[in-house]
């Protein structure tokens, strides 16, 4: 160690200088790392706060249905869990959430008037309000409106409802008045010559209000006529296609076996304004709802409708699932039932209708289908209407078992068929069916047949206490719900029921046809094993021997013939 103090101090200072600079460098580095860490923490805090705010904003969104948000709902549920502290909280969490949500529900109430929920009756009343507003507008029509009322085909439904009310078979006055206004809407929208309230057919999901109408002459529904023409065109195209397939099949060498089965001929439906399609029918479920026109009815639909029994649903597009299968939907089944009910229950007092005097005597087998109103009819006394069924007659044609009012010969031949008949003379002609005949028009009710000793009709007076003001009432036992009244020169028919015919026994669907027997086996149809190669060779050799023997026999015959000619 040096003795000079200055030298020693300089040496110590030189030794401490590197240590100090190293410490300063470390402190600077630590401070930089601390700054970077602080910046990262601050950035992380900013990101986390943004995410939390976005999540909370999502939880605070209110539902468009219940008008509550998930954040408040979870807070209430967790608060209730912590307050009650039930066992197995995770198992009852859903039920607890539902109870909390129910407690938050409050009906919309006002201090002056409560806001009630709209019911089906209220919505229906709102819809039927248009009937009365239209009636108020018509009352402002003045003289023109009165002239239209004189020429309108709309009957006085309220007057008829008064008589049906006395007979005990009508609807309520309010409902009848709504139906009256609905019929007026139908008359205003369609070119009708005749319109009347036919009745009401009940259903499981809805009922049908039925209006019977007749279009003016020359203004018939063109859509229906167009549909018939389209169907005829399709049938002709189908026949031409079948003929073309037969011609193509003849050109082929290997023809597959053809079936000899021929389906029964299709019975055509009756034309518009005749038979079962004499009138057109419109239906609606409730007054003020749109009217729907029912299609024409076919004989096949009436024939199947007699074998099944289905309740109506109120929806015209509902399929009719039954056995035998029904050709159509509920709209066709409804039309078939209306035709059956009309043919059996439309009655009138004797003498109200008559046949035209100018009409010539018709040929045998023909059916009278036209009549006219007797202007000289003065009415039948009440006692005679009640005591004698001969004073009531059917003014609608009877439907034959074929499904038509006028019998159609299914084996009659068209002009085109006679040309084909010459080529097919070998085929046996089918048996001519016997024509069906039903009771003629204006047949008395006394000739109707009973069903299991049940009279088909019940005739009574509306009141025995005041007979001088009573009306005659006829009710059908075969079609429950069909009712007719008559007083003086007035009468009307109505049907209010389920659209089913009376059956003395419980309905059971018809049994399926018996299973067809197997085809009889014979050598031509029996399957055999294919021959082996040896058998085929043996058969070929045998055939060659036969051919050779036949040729030798022919040569011998020719030689003998030549010798005979030489001798001669």
C-alpha positions in Angstrom: 0.0 0.0 0.0 1.4 3.4 -1.0 2.2 5.9 1.6 1.0 8.9 -0.6 -2.6 9.6 0.3 -3.4 11.3 -2.9 -2.3 8.4 -5.0 -4.5 6.1 -2.9 -7.5 8.3 -3.3 -7.1 8.4 -7.1 -6.7 4.7 -7.3 -10.0 4.2 -5.2 -11.8 6.6 -7.5 -10.6 4.8 -10.6 -11.8 1.5 -9.2 -15.3 2.7 -8.2 -16.0 4.5 -11.5 -16.8 1.2 -13.5 -19.1 -0.1 -10.7 -21.1 3.1 -10.7 -21.6 3.2 -14.4 -22.7 -0.4 -14.3 -25.3 0.4 -11.6 -26.6 3.3 -13.6 -27.0 1.1 -16.7 -28.9 -1.5 -14.7 -31.2 1.0 -13.2 -32.0 2.5 -16.7 -32.7 -1.0 -18.0 -35.0 -1.8 -15.1 -36.9 1.4 -15.6 -37.4 0.6 -19.3 -38.7 -2.8 -18.5 -41.1 -1.4 -15.9 -42.4 1.1 -18.4 -43.0 -1.6 -21.0 -44.8 -3.7 -18.4 -46.9 -0.8 -17.3 -47.9 -0.1 -21.0 -48.8 -3.8 -21.5 -50.9 -3.8 -18.3 -52.7 -0.6 -19.3 -53.4 -2.0 -22.8 -54.7 -5.2 -21.3 -57.0 -3.2 -18.9 -58.3 -1.2 -21.9 -59.1 -4.4 -23.9 -60.7 -6.1 -20.9 -62.9 -3.1 -20.1 -64.0 -2.9 -23.8 -64.9 -6.6 -23.8 -66.7 -6.4 -20.5 -68.7 -3.4 -21.7 -69.7 -5.1 -25.0 -70.7 -8.3 -23.1 -72.8 -6.2 -20.6 -74.4 -4.3 -23.4 -75.4 -7.6 -25.0 -76.8 -8.9 -21.7 -78.8 -5.6 -21.3 -80.6 -6.0 -24.6 -84.3 -6.3 -24.1 -86.4 -9.1 -25.5 -89.0 -8.2 -28.2 -91.4 -10.6 -26.6 -91.2 -10.2 -22.9 -89.4 -6.8 -22.8 -86.9 -7.9 -20.1 -83.1 -8.4 -20.4 -80.9 -11.3 -19.5 -78.6 -9.2 -17.1 -81.4 -8.2 -14.8 -83.0 -11.6 -15.0 -79.8 -13.4 -14.0 -79.3 -10.9 -11.2 -82.8 -11.6 -9.8 -82.3 -15.3 -10.1 -78.9 -15.3 -8.3 -80.3 -13.0 -5.6 -83.2 -15.4 -5.0 -80.8 -18.3 -4.9 -78.5 -16.6 -2.3 -81.5 -15.6 -0.2 -83.2 -18.9 -0.1 -80.1 -21.2 -0.5 -82.1 -24.3 -1.6 -80.6 -27.8 -1.8 -79.5 -28.9 -5.3 -79.7 -25.5 -6.7 -78.5 -26.6 -10.1 -81.5 -29.0 -10.5 -84.1 -26.3 -9.8 -82.4 -23.5 -11.6 -84.7 -23.7 -14.7 -87.9 -23.8 -12.6 -86.6 -20.9 -10.5 -85.9 -18.9 -13.6 -89.4 -19.5 -14.9 -91.0 -18.4 -11.6 -88.9 -15.2 -11.6 -89.9 -14.5 -15.2 -93.6 -15.0 -14.3 -93.4 -12.5 -11.5 -92.1 -9.9 -13.8 -95.1 -10.2 -16.2 -97.7 -7.5 -15.8 -100.7 -7.1 -18.0 -101.0 -3.8 -19.8 -103.4 -1.8 -17.7 -104.4 1.8 -18.0 -105.8 4.1 -15.3 -108.9 4.8 -17.3 -109.5 1.6 -19.4 -108.1 -1.9 -19.3 -106.6 -3.3 -22.5 -108.3 -6.7 -22.9 -106.9 -9.4 -25.2 -108.9 -9.8 -28.4 -110.9 -13.1 -28.6 -112.2 -15.0 -31.6 -115.7 -13.5 -31.0 -114.2 -10.0 -31.0 -112.2 -10.6 -34.2 -115.3 -12.1 -35.9 -117.4 -9.1 -34.8 -114.8 -6.8 -36.4 -115.0 -8.8 -39.6 -118.8 -8.7 -39.6 -118.8 -5.0 -39.1 -118.4 -4.7 -42.9 -121.8 -6.2 -43.4 -123.5 -3.4 -41.5 -121.4 -0.6 -43.0 -122.3 -1.8 -46.5 -126.0 -1.9 -45.5 -125.8 1.7 -44.2 -124.3 2.8 -47.5 -127.1 1.0 -49.4 -129.8 2.8 -47.4 -128.4 6.1 -48.7 -129.0 5.0 -52.3 -132.5 6.5 -52.4 -134.9 5.6 -55.2 -132.4 3.5 -57.2 -131.9 1.3 -54.2 -135.7 0.7 -53.8 -135.9 -0.2 -57.5 -133.1 -2.7 -57.1 -134.8 -4.3 -54.1 -137.9 -4.8 -56.1 -135.9 -6.7 -58.8 -133.4 -8.5 -56.5 -133.4 -12.3 -56.3 -132.8 -12.1 -52.6 -135.7 -13.4 -50.6 -137.0 -12.0 -47.3 -134.9 -14.2 -45.1 -136.1 -12.5 -41.9 -139.7 -13.3 -42.7 -138.8 -16.9 -43.4 -136.8 -17.0 -40.1 -139.9 -15.9 -38.3 -141.9 -18.9 -39.6 -139.0 -21.3 -39.0 -138.8 -20.0 -35.4 -142.4 -21.0 -35.0 -141.7 -24.4 -36.4 -138.8 -24.8 -33.9 -136.1 -25.6 -36.4 -134.4 -22.3 -37.3 -131.4 -20.3 -36.2 -131.3 -17.3 -33.9 -132.5 -14.0 -35.1 -129.1 -12.3 -34.9 -127.4 -15.1 -36.8 -130.1 -15.1 -39.4 -129.8 -11.4 -39.9 -126.0 -11.7 -40.5 -126.7 -14.5 -43.0 -129.2 -12.2 -44.7 -126.6 -9.5 -45.1 -124.0 -12.1 -46.3 -126.5 -13.3 -48.9 -126.9 -9.7 -50.0 -123.2 -9.5 -50.6 -123.3 -12.6 -52.7 -126.2 -11.3 -54.8 -124.3 -8.0 -55.4 -121.1 -9.8 -56.5 -122.7 -12.5 -58.8 -125.1 -12.3 -61.7 -127.8 -14.4 -60.1 -131.4 -15.1 -61.1 -132.3 -16.9 -57.9 -130.8 -17.1 -54.4 -132.0 -18.7 -51.2 -130.7 -19.8 -47.9 -130.4 -23.6 -48.2 -129.3 -24.3 -44.7 -126.3 -24.9 -42.4 -124.2 -28.1 -42.2 -122.3 -28.5 -38.9 -118.7 -29.7 -38.6 -116.1 -30.5 -36.0 -113.9 -27.5 -36.7 -116.3 -25.2 -38.4 -119.7 -25.1 -40.0 -120.9 -24.4 -43.6 -123.5 -21.8 -44.5 -125.0 -22.9 -47.8 -126.6 -20.7 -50.4 -128.5 -22.2 -53.4 -128.3 -20.0 -56.4 -129.1 -20.1 -60.1 -127.3 -17.9 -62.6 -129.0 -15.8 -65.2 -129.4 -17.3 -68.6 -126.4 -16.6 -70.8 -124.3 -15.5 -67.8 -123.4 -18.9 -66.5 -120.0 -19.5 -64.9 -117.6 -19.6 -67.9 -114.8 -21.1 -65.7 -116.8 -24.2 -65.1 -117.6 -24.6 -68.8 -113.9 -24.1 -69.6 -112.9 -26.8 -67.1 -115.3 -29.3 -68.7 -113.8 -28.6 -72.1 -110.3 -29.1 -70.8 -111.3 -32.4 -69.2 -112.9 -33.6 -72.5 -109.7 -32.5 -74.4 -107.5 -34.5 -71.9 -109.6 -37.6 -72.4 -109.4 -37.3 -76.1 -105.6 -36.9 -75.9 -105.4 -39.9 -73.6 -107.4 -42.0 -76.1 -105.2 -40.9 -79.0 -102.1 -41.7 -76.9 -103.4 -45.2 -76.2 -104.1 -45.8 -79.9 -100.6 -44.6 -80.8 -99.1 -46.9 -78.3 -101.1 -49.8 -79.7 -99.9 -49.0 -83.3 -96.3 -48.8 -82.1 -96.7 -52.1 -80.3 -97.9 -53.8 -83.5 -94.7 -52.8 -85.2 -92.6 -54.6 -82.6 -91.9 -58.3 -83.1 -91.8 -59.3 -79.5 -95.1 -58.1 -78.0 -95.6 -58.3 -74.3 -98.9 -60.0 -73.3 -101.8 -57.6 -73.2 -104.3 -57.5 -70.4 -107.8 -58.4 -71.5 -109.3 -56.5 -68.5 -111.5 -53.5 -69.4 -112.5 -51.1 -66.6 -116.2 -50.3 -66.3 -117.2 -47.3 -68.3 -117.2 -44.0 -66.6 -120.7 -42.6 -66.0 -120.6 -38.9 -67.2 -121.9 -36.2 -64.9 -125.1 -34.3 -65.7 -124.9 -31.0 -67.4 -125.4 -27.7 -65.7 -129.0 -26.8 -64.9 -130.0 -30.4 -65.1 -130.4 -33.3 -62.6 -128.0 -33.2 -59.7 -126.3 -30.1 -61.1 -129.6 -28.1 -61.5 -128.5 -25.5 -59.0 -125.1 -24.0 -58.0 -124.1 -23.8 -54.4 -121.9 -21.3 -52.5 -120.6 -21.9 -48.9 -118.9 -19.9 -46.2 -117.9 -20.7 -42.6 -119.2 -17.4 -41.1 -121.1 -14.4 -42.4 -118.7 -11.8 -43.9 -116.2 -14.5 -44.8 -115.7 -15.0 -48.5 -118.1 -17.3 -50.4 -116.7 -20.3 -52.1 -118.5 -21.9 -55.1 -118.8 -25.7 -54.9 -117.9 -27.7 -58.1 -120.4 -29.8 -60.0 -121.0 -33.3 -58.6 -120.3 -36.5 -60.4 -122.1 -39.9 -60.2 -119.0 -41.6 -58.8 -118.9 -39.1 -55.9 -122.6 -39.6 -55.0 -122.2 -43.4 -55.3 -119.2 -43.5 -52.8 -120.9 -40.9 -50.5 -123.7 -43.3 -50.0 -121.3 -45.9 -48.7 -119.2 -43.8 -46.3 -120.0 -41.6 -43.3 -117.6 -38.7 -42.4 -117.9 -35.7 -40.2 -117.1 -32.4 -41.8 -114.1 -30.4 -40.5 -114.9 -26.9 -41.9 -111.9 -27.0 -44.2 -112.8 -27.6 -47.9 -109.3 -28.8 -48.7 -109.3 -31.6 -46.1 -108.8 -35.1 -47.8 -111.5 -37.6 -47.3 -109.9 -40.8 -46.1 -112.3 -43.7 -46.3 -113.1 -47.1 -47.8 -114.2 -47.2 -50.6 -111.9 -44.3 -51.5 -113.7 -41.1 -52.2 -112.8 -39.4 -55.5 -112.1 -35.9 -54.2 -111.7 -33.8 -51.1 -114.2 -32.4 -48.6 -115.5 -29.8 -51.0 -116.6 -32.6 -53.3 -118.0 -34.7 -50.4 -120.0 -31.6 -49.2 -121.4 -31.1 -52.7 -122.4 -34.8 -52.9 -124.2 -34.6 -49.5 -126.0 -31.4 -50.5 -127.3 -33.1 -53.7 -128.5 -36.2 -51.7 -130.2 -34.0 -49.1 -131.9 -31.8 -51.7 -133.2 -34.8 -53.7 -134.8 -36.4 -50.6 -136.1 -33.4 -48.5 -137.1 -30.6 -50.9 -140.9 -30.7 -50.7 -143.8 -28.4 -51.4 -147.6 -28.3 -51.0 -149.6 -30.1 -53.7 -150.5 -27.7 -56.5 -147.9 -25.1 -55.8 -145.9 -26.4 -58.9 -147.4 -27.9 -62.0 -146.2 -29.2 -65.4 -146.5 -27.0 -68.4 -149.8 -27.6 -70.3 -148.1 -26.9 -73.6 -145.6 -29.7 -73.0 -146.4 -32.7 -75.3 -146.7 -36.2 -74.0 -143.3 -37.6 -73.6 -142.0 -40.9 -74.8 -141.7 -44.0 -72.6 -138.6 -44.0 -70.4 -138.2 -40.2 -70.5 -138.2 -38.2 -67.3 -139.9 -34.9 -66.7 -137.5 -32.5 -65.2 -139.2 -29.1 -65.7 -142.1 -27.6 -64.0 -143.5 -24.1 -63.4 -145.1 -22.2 -60.5 -148.9 -22.4 -60.5 -150.1 -18.8 -60.3 -153.6 -19.9 -59.5 -152.5 -21.7 -56.3 -154.5 -20.5 -53.3 -153.1 -22.6 -50.6 -154.3 -25.7 -48.7 -156.0 -25.5 -45.3 -153.9 -26.4 -42.3 -155.9 -29.4 -41.3 -155.5 -31.0 -44.7 -151.7 -30.4 -44.7 -151.3 -31.9 -41.3 -153.6 -34.9 -41.7 -152.7 -36.1 -45.2 -149.3 -36.6 -46.6 -150.7 -36.7 -50.1 -150.9 -32.9 -50.0 -147.1 -32.7 -49.9 -145.0 -33.6 -53.0 -141.3 -33.8 -54.0 -140.3 -31.0 -56.4 -136.7 -32.2 -56.8 -135.7 -35.2 -59.0 -134.9 -38.5 -57.3 -131.2 -39.7 -57.6 -131.0 -43.1 -59.1 -128.6 -45.8 -57.8 -126.3 -44.9 -60.8 -125.7 -41.5 -59.2 -127.7 -39.5 -61.8 -131.3 -38.3 -62.0 -131.6 -39.4 -65.6 -130.3 -42.9 -66.4 -127.3 -43.2 -68.7 -126.7 -46.3 -70.8 -123.0 -47.3 -70.2 -122.9 -49.6 -73.2 -124.4 -47.2 -75.7 -122.2 -46.7 -78.7 -121.1 -43.5 -80.3 -120.9 -42.9 -84.1 -117.1 -43.6 -84.0 -117.7 -46.9 -82.4 -119.7 -48.3 -85.3 -116.7 -48.2 -87.6 -114.6 -50.1 -85.1 -117.3 -52.6 -84.6 -116.9 -53.9 -88.1 -113.3 -54.8 -87.4 -114.1 -56.4 -84.1 -117.1 -58.6 -85.0 -115.6 -61.6 -83.3 -115.9 -60.0 -79.9 -119.1 -60.7 -78.0 -121.4 -57.8 -77.3 -121.9 -57.0 -73.6 -125.3 -57.6 -72.1 -127.6 -54.6 -72.2 -128.2 -53.3 -68.7 -131.7 -52.7 -67.4 -132.5 -49.0 -67.2 -133.1 -47.5 -63.8 -136.3 -45.7 -63.1 -137.1 -43.6 -60.1 -140.3 -41.9 -58.9 -141.3 -39.0 -61.2 -141.4 -35.3 -60.1 -144.3 -34.1 -57.9 -144.7 -37.5 -56.2 -146.6 -37.4 -52.9 -144.7 -38.1 -49.7 -147.1 -40.9 -48.8 -145.3 -43.1 -51.4 -142.0 -42.8 -49.6 -140.7 -46.1 -48.1 -140.2 -46.7 -44.4 -136.9 -47.7 -42.8 -137.3 -50.4 -40.1 -140.9 -49.3 -39.4 -139.8 -45.7 -39.0 -142.1 -43.3 -40.9 -140.0 -41.1 -43.2 -141.9 -37.9 -42.4 -143.5 -36.3 -39.4 -146.2 -33.7 -40.0 -147.6 -31.4 -37.3 -148.9 -28.0 -36.5 -146.7 -25.4 -34.9 -149.2 -24.7 -32.2 -152.3 -26.5 -30.8 -153.2 -23.7 -28.5 -153.9 -21.2 -31.3 -154.6 -23.3 -34.4 -156.0 -20.4 -36.4 -152.5 -18.8 -36.5 -150.5 -22.0 -36.7 -148.4 -23.2 -39.6 -147.9 -26.7 -41.0 -144.5 -28.2 -40.4 -143.0 -31.3 -42.1 -139.8 -32.9 -40.7 -137.7 -35.7 -42.2 -136.8 -38.7 -40.1 -134.4 -40.1 -42.8 -132.4 -36.8 -42.9 -132.6 -35.4 -39.3 -132.5 -31.6 -39.6 -134.5 -31.2 -42.7 -137.7 -29.1 -42.1 -140.4 -27.5 -44.2 -143.1 -25.0 -43.3 -146.2 -24.0 -45.2 -148.9 -21.4 -44.6 -151.2 -20.1 -47.2 -149.2 -19.5 -50.4 -145.8 -19.5 -48.6 -143.5 -22.4 -48.0 -139.7 -22.9 -47.6 -137.2 -25.7 -47.0 -134.2 -25.6 -44.7 -131.6 -28.1 -43.5 -129.7 -27.7 -40.2 -127.7 -30.8 -39.3 -124.5 -32.8 -39.6 -125.1 -33.9 -43.2 -125.7 -37.6 -42.3 -128.6 -39.9 -43.2 -130.4 -41.7 -40.5 -129.2 -45.3 -40.0 -131.0 -47.7 -37.7 -127.8 -49.5 -37.0 -124.4 -48.3 -36.1 -122.3 -47.4 -39.1 -119.6 -49.9 -40.1 -117.5 -49.5 -43.2 -118.1 -52.1 -46.0 -115.9 -55.1 -46.0 -113.0 -55.4 -48.4 -113.7 -57.6 -51.5 -112.6 -61.2 -51.3 -109.1 -62.0 -52.3 -108.8 -63.2 -55.9 -107.8 -66.8 -56.6 -104.5 -67.8 -58.1 -104.3 -68.3 -61.8 -104.8 -71.9 -62.8 -101.6 -73.6 -63.9 -101.4 -75.5 -67.2 -98.5 -76.7 -69.4 -98.4 -73.3 -71.2 -97.8 -71.4 -67.9 -95.9 -73.9 -65.8 -92.3 -73.2 -65.4 -89.8 -75.9 -66.4 -86.1 -76.4 -66.3 -84.0 -75.4 -69.3 -82.8 -78.5 -71.3 -79.1 -79.5 -71.2 -76.8 -79.4 -74.2 -77.1 -83.1 -74.8 -80.9 -83.0 -74.7 -80.8 -80.1 -77.2 -78.5 -82.0 -79.5 -80.7 -85.1 -79.3 -83.8 -83.1 -80.0 -82.1 -81.4 -83.0 -81.0 -84.8 -84.3 -84.6 -86.2 -83.9 -86.0 -83.2 -85.7 -83.5 -83.6 -88.6 -84.5 -87.3 -88.9 -88.1 -86.3 -89.1 -87.4 -83.7 -91.7 -85.4 -86.3 -93.7 -88.1 -88.9 -93.4 -90.7 -86.3 -94.5 -88.6 -85.4 -97.6 -88.2 -89.0 -98.5 -91.9 -89.6 -98.2 -92.6 -86.6 -100.4 -90.1 -87.8 -103.0 -91.8 -91.3 -103.0 -95.2 -89.7 -103.5 -93.9 -87.6 -106.4 -92.4 -90.7 -108.1 -95.6 -92.6 -107.6 -97.6 -89.7 -109.1 -95.2 -89.6 -112.1 -95.5 -93.3 -112.7 -99.3 -93.0 -112.6 -99.2 -90.2 -115.2 -96.9 -92.3 -117.5 -99.3 -95.3 -117.3 -102.2 -93.1 -118.2 
